[in-house]
Amino acid sequence: MRLPLPALLCCSAAGLLLLLLRWRRRSGLWRKVKEARQRQERSLVQMEMAVRRFREQHPSVNMISILSLPLPELCKKLQDGSLPPDHVFYAYVGKALQIATETNCITEYLQESETQLRKVKLTGKLGLLYGVPVSIKDSINCQGHDSTLGFIKNLNKPAAEDSVVVQVLRRQGAIPFVKTNVPQSLISYDCKNLIFGQTFNPLLYTRSPGGSSGGEGALIGGVVAAVGPMAKDVDSLALCMRALLCEDMFNLDSTVPPLPFNEEVFSSTQPLRIGYYETDFFTMPSPAMRRAVRETKQLLEDAGHTLVPFELTNVDYVIFNFCVRGIFADGGASFLKTFKGELEKSSMGLFLWLAKSPHWLKTLLSWIAKPFVPRFSHIIRSMRANTVDEVWSLHHEIEEFCHQFTAQWKKLNLDVMLCPMLGPALGIGYPGKLSVAVSYTMLYNALDFPAGVVPVTMVTDEDEEELKSYKGYFQDWWDRTLAKAFHGSVGLPVAVQCVALPWQEELCLRFMKEVETLILKKNRIV
């Protein structure tokens, strides 16, 4: 049966119109991306001009010496007036510009920071962070600036007001001066999006800086002293916590319990009782990761602390049933909505495809994959839609797991926990292929325990040699890919993870400080 000519013409016209509309929409999105990149380039030019002007007016200022100051010492010099705020500000802007040029970590220069600098100088030495330049992650709102999360749809939608964290930082005298890059949606431990591109690790440009705070990580790895949720040393983090846990924070955000920073806990020298484990039996640690825990354990024991083995179980259940199932509890509908209309889906292509798949197809794929790639089978099964009753049961399960984990912790009378941290930094492109490798940090995300990371060693030739026998616990595609991602890492830093119970951030920081001090002492002796 043939369609009459008018009908054919009508169908052709409709199809052509649809293509035209799609082309116009995509062209509009690409135009927004181009404009955002141009703004980014202009930001770097503005930073360069600002630094050049300052250097011409103050040629004798030693910016290198300013950048070498630890944050507490920097704050002290700013407070006592021996270091002018503008000297510090432009030293940081200059260094940030250099690192941004090398790593693509900065998305925007907050030019109003120069106005705030002048106000800070006029109002006097107010706040613990008086005159300290700080970088702000893209996802945190700064008035008048986009918080894109790597999504084109969020461009040209400047925040109406500062987030509470930024407000508190400003009231403490800090000067937010740049925003930093993030992976699209933040659900990645790489740092890449279509708008601003890939951010690189400052230690080795072929490696990822991690995520979701990749831009922050790259910037902090260039600048010796920094403040924020991430910092170059533990004392800087402690100072940041002192500044944030203040009346302004408690008044602005009623969900934050009014608990000021506990100096007694942080400065205590009492020996700690420390739990530890070398593996979560889900992601096999690299040789360097395992060695990092062992060496740190020995240093802590030699310093008089008690180390207690901790038996970690059911991490696979946590990953599949709490984390994956929790994110995709509605079958992926909310996840799909987040990415709707974007030009690029980043590294989430497989998850997006699965989220779109009907329940029967997920069930079939899970059954087929189970004998060959059991982890993939579990992930597919965990992405099915849940009923309301099932979601409530999931919440109950997570609460029960938290209670059991805490009971095991308290039965051993532990203060803190020493754990591996995924490392060294993976090559560009690998994080998107290795979502399962985040098990070491996802566990404490699910538990909602405070955790911090301290670098303790570097990958050695011996680690690299031992990596040749790396098989993984499942010996599947993910394990084989992770072995490749670890390869060629000699000289890169490896960290351990320090964990405490909920509401014990000061104890977590105290433990981190202990590890940091012992590592520095060991390196001086060596």
N, C-alpha and C positions, 0 to 999 in steps of 0.2 A: 504494500500500500504506500502510495506516494503522498506526501503533504502538498497541498496547493502552494503555488509560488508565494502568495501574500503571507501564508503561515511561515514558510521557510525564511522569508525576508524578516518577518517579525522576530523569529527565534534568533536569527543571526544578529539583528540589531540589539536584542536584549543581551545576548552574549557579549557583543562588542561594548555595550554600555557598562556591563559588569566589569569587564577587563579595564575599561577606562577609569571607572570609579576606584578599582583596586590600585591601579597605577598612580592615580592622583593621591590616594591615601598614603601609599608607600613613599611617594615623592615628598609629601608633606612631612612624614616622619624623618626621612633622610635630611630634609632641610633643617628640622629641629636639632638633629644630631650635629650637623655642620655648624649651626649657630652656637651650640654648646661648646664645641671644640674651639671655635674662634674665641669665645669668652675665656676658655681655659688658657689659650695662647696669650690673650690680652692680659690675663692675670699675671702670667710669668713676666711679661714685659713691664707691667706696673711694679712688680717686685724688684726687677732689675733696675728700673729708674729710681725707685725709692732708695735702694742700697747705694747706688752710684752717687745720688745727691748727698746722702749722709757721709759717705767716704770723702767726697770733695770738701765738705765742711769740717770734717773731723779726721784728717789723715793720720793722726797719731794713735787712734784707738786700736788696741790690740784685740781683734775679734777672736783670734785663736785662743787666747787665754780665757776669754769670757766663755767660750763654748766648752772649754775643758773643765769648768767648775761643776761639781756635783750640785744637784738642785738645792739641798739644804744650805750649802755655802753660798750659792747664788742668791738665795732669798735673804740670807743674813746681810750680804753686801748691799743688796737693794734697800733693805730696811734701815741699815745704819748710814746710808747715803754715800758710801765709798764707791758705789757703782751706779751711775745714772740709768734710769729705765730706758732712755732712747738708745744708749750704747748696747744694752742687752737686746732690745727689740730688733735693731737692724743687724746685729750679729746673727740672730736666729733667722731673720728673713733671708739674709745672704746665704747661710748654710742650707736652709730649706730649699731655696732656689737651685742651688747646686745639686742637691739630692733629687729634686723633682726633675731636673734636666736629665739625670742619669737613670732614674727609675720610673718616672711617670706616676708619682704618688699623690700629687696635689691636683685637685679638681678646680679650686677657686681660691683666690686671694681675697680676704675680707678687708677691703680697702678702708672701711670705717675703723679698723683697728688703729690706724694712725691718728684718727680723731680721739679714740679712747685713750691712746698713749698720752696725748696732750692733757686730757682730763685727769688721768691718773697722776700726772706730774703736779697738777694744780691742787687736787683734793688732798694730797698728802699720803703718807705711808699707811694705808688702811688695808687690812686683810693679810692672811698668811701667805698669799701668793702675789703680793704687791709687785707689779711690774713684770711678772713672768709671762712670756709668750706661750700660748698653748695651741695645739692643733686639734681640730674637731672632726670626728668621723662623719662622712657624708650623710649618714642616716640620722644624725642628731640635729635637731632644728636650730638654725640661727636665723634670727629675724631678717627678712629681706632676701634670703638665699634659698635655693632649691635644696631639697633632701630627696635625691633621685632614687636611691637604692639600686641604681643601675638601670632603671626603667625609663624609657623615652616618655611614657605617659606622665611622668612626674616632673618633666622639664617645664620651665616657665610657670611654676607654681610656688612662688617664694613663701616661706613660712611667715605667718602673721606675727609670731612672737618667738623669743628664745625658749628652748626647752628648759626645764627646771635645772638641769645640770649646768647648762651654760649660764643661766641667771646666777646660780650660786658661785660659779667660777668668777664671773665679773664682779660680784659683790666682795669676793675675797681678793680682788685686785688683779686677777689674771687677765691677760689680753688675748682672746681668741683671734688668730690671724690667718689661718688657712683651713680649708676643708680638704679631707683626704679620701682617696678612692676606695671603693668596695666592690665585691662581686655582685652581679645581678641577683637580687632577692636576698642577699646576705647568706643564703643557704649553700655555702661552699667554703672550702679552706684554700681556694685560690683567690686571685684578685683581678678580675677581668669583667668588663661589660662593653656593650657596643658603643656607648656614648664616649667614654674616656679611654677605652682600650685596656691593655695589659699593664699591670704594675709589676716591676721586677725586683728581685731580692738584691739589696745593695752589696751583699758580700759576693754574689755570683749571679750575673745577669741572666744566666740560663735557668735559674731556679725561681720558684714562686716565693713570695714573701709571706704566704699563708693568707688566711681569711677567717672571719669576714672583715677583720680590721687590717687588711693587707697594706693599705696606704699608710696607716698609722705605723705599722711594723717597719715599713721601708724608711719612713721619715725618722723614726726613733733610732734605727740602725745607722743613721748618719749623724745625727745630732746627739751629742754625748749626754746632755741633760734634757729631760722632757717631763711633762706632767700630764696626767690623765689616767684612764683605766690601764694604760700601758706606759711603762717607763723604763729607763736604762738601768736603774738599780732599785733595790728594795726601799732604801730610805726615801727615794722620790715618791714611791707608791704610798708609803706611810704618811708622808707630808700631804699628799693629795687626799688621802682618806681623812686626815685631821681637818683639812679645809672643807671637805664635802659634808662631813658629819657635824653640822653646825645648826644653829637655830634657824637660819635662812632655809636650809634644806628641809627641816622638820615642819616649818610653817608653810612652805610652798608645796610640799608633797606630803599629804597626811598618811599615805601608805608606808612611808619610811618611819620605822619605830624611832622615837626620840632617844637614841642611845649614843652619846658622844664617844669619841675615840678613847679607848681604854689604854692609857699610857702604861699602867702597871703591868698589864698582860704583855704588851709589845716589848717592854724593856726588861722583862724578867730574865734571870739567868739560871733558873731552876732546870735541872736535867729533864728532858722530855722522854716520854714513852711513845715510841714511833712504830706504827705498823708499816709493813712494806710488802710489795710483791713485784716480780720481774716481768710478769706477763698476765694478760687478761684471758688467755687461751682462746681468743677470737681473732685478733690480729697478732701474728707472730712478730715480736720485736726484732728490729734490726740488731746485729751484733753490737753496734755502738749504743743503742738504747739499753740493752741488757747490761752492758759494762758500766754505763752511766749510773744506773741504780746500784750496782754492786759496789762501785768505788765510793759513791756518796754514802752508802750504808756503812762502809768501813770507816770513813772519816767521822761520821756521826758517833759510831761506837767508840772510836779512839778519843773522842771529845767528852765521853762520859754519859752519852745518851743510851737508852735501852731500845734495841731494835727487835721487833716481834713479827714473825711471819704472819701474813694475813691471807687466808684462803679465799680467793675470789671465785665465785661460781655464777652460772646463769647469765653471763654477759650477753651471750647470743640471744637469750630471751628478752633482755632489756632492749637490745638494739632493734629486734624485729617487732616485738609486741608493744613496747612503750614508745620508742622513738619513731620508727617508720609508721607503725599503726596509728600513733598519736597525730602525726603530721597529716596522714591521709585518712583520718577517721570518717570523713564524709565521702570516701571513695576518690578523693582528689578534686572535688568540685571547686573548693576554695583555691586550691593550688592552681588549677587551670584558669580561674578567674583572674588571678594575680598576673599571669603571663599573657592574658588575652590582648591581642592587638599589637604586640611587640614584634619588631622586625627579626629579632634573634632570641632564641631560647637558651642561650649560654650553654652550659654543660648539662642542662636538665632535659635534653631531648628524650632520653629513654623513659624517664619518670613521667614526662608529659604524655608520651604515647601510651604508657600503661594506665595513666589516670583517665585517658579518653576511652580506654577499652571497656567493653561491657563485662559484667560480672562473670558470665559464663566463659568468656575468653581468658580472663585472669585465672579462673579455676583450672581450665584446660592447660594453660601454659605452666602453671605451678606444678601440676601433676606430671607433665612431660619433663620439666626441668629437674625435678627432685632427685632422680638417680645420678644425674650428671653434674649439676651445679646446685647443690642443696641450698646455699645461701641465696642465690637468685630466686629459687623457688619460694623460700620464706618471705623474701621481700615482696614478690608478686602477691602472695597470699595475704600479706599485711596491708595491702593497698585496697582491699575491698571496702565497700561502704558498710558502716555499722549502724545498728538501730540505736535509739536513744538509750535503751536499757543496756546495750553493750558498751556504750560510751561511759555510762555511769559505772559499770563493772570495771572498765579499764582504769578509771580514776581510782577506784577502790584498790585495784591490784597494785597500782603505782604507790599508793599510800602504804599498803602492806609491805611492799618491797623496801620502802624507805625505813619503816619500823624495824624490819628484820635486819637490814644492813646496819642500822644504828645500834641495835641490840648486840650484834656480833662485835661491833666496835667497842661498846661499853663493857662487854664481857671480858675483853682482853685489856680493859682499862687503858685504852689508847688516848693520847692527846691529839695526835696528828697522823697523817699517812704519807708515805713516800711512794710514788708511782712512776712508771715510765711515761714519757711524752713522745708522741709520734715525731720521728726525726731521723736523719737530718732533713732540711728543706728539700722538697721534691722538685723534679724538673718541671719547667713550664708545660702545661697540658696534662700532666699526670693527675693532679687532684680531681679533675672532672671525671676521670676514669676509675677513681679509687674512693668512692664515697664511703665504702664499708670500713676504710682504714681509720675513721674518726672515733672508733670505739673507746679509746683511752680518755677522750674528753667528753664524749656523749654520755658516759656513765654518770659523771658528776653533774652534767646538765639535767639528766633525769632525776637525780637525787636532790638537786638544788643545793649543793655543798659549795662553800667558797674554795677556790683552787687558784694557785699561782704557779708560774713556770719560771725556773731559774736555770740558765745555761751552766753546765758543769764540766764539759769536756769537748773534744773535737774528734771527728772521725779519723782513725789512724789507718795506716797501710794494713795492719793486722786485721782491723775490722773489715776492710775491703776484701781481703783474702778470704776471711771467714764467710763473707756474704755469698761466695760461690756455692756454698752448700745450703743456702736458704731455700726452704721448700714451702713454708707456711703450714697452717693447721688443716686447711681444706684442700690444698694443692690444686686449686682451681685457677681460672683465668685471672682473677683478682690477685691471688697470691703471686702468680708468675709476673704479673704487671708490677706489683709492688717491689719485687726483687729488682726489676729493671729500674724502677724509680729511685731506689736507694743507691744504685750503682754510680761510681764516679764522684764520691762525696768527700774524699780525703781533705781534711782541713776545715770542713764546715762544722759549726757548733751543734752540740746535742744537749738537750735539757732534761731535767726531771720535773715532775709535777708534785707540788706540795698541797695537801688537802686538809681541811679542818671541818668540824661539824657546823651546821647552820648557826648564823649569828656570832661566829667566832673568827671574824676577819682579822682581828688583831693577833690572834694565835697563829693563824695561817701566815701572816706577814712576819711574825716573830720566827717561825720555822724557816721561812724563805730567807730571812736575814742570817739565820744560823748556817744554812747551807751555803749562802753566798760568801760569808766570812771564812768558812773552812776552805772553800775552793780558792779564794784569793790568797789565803795563807799558804796553801799547798803550792800554788803557782809561784809564789815568792821564793819558797824553799827550793823548788825545782829550778 
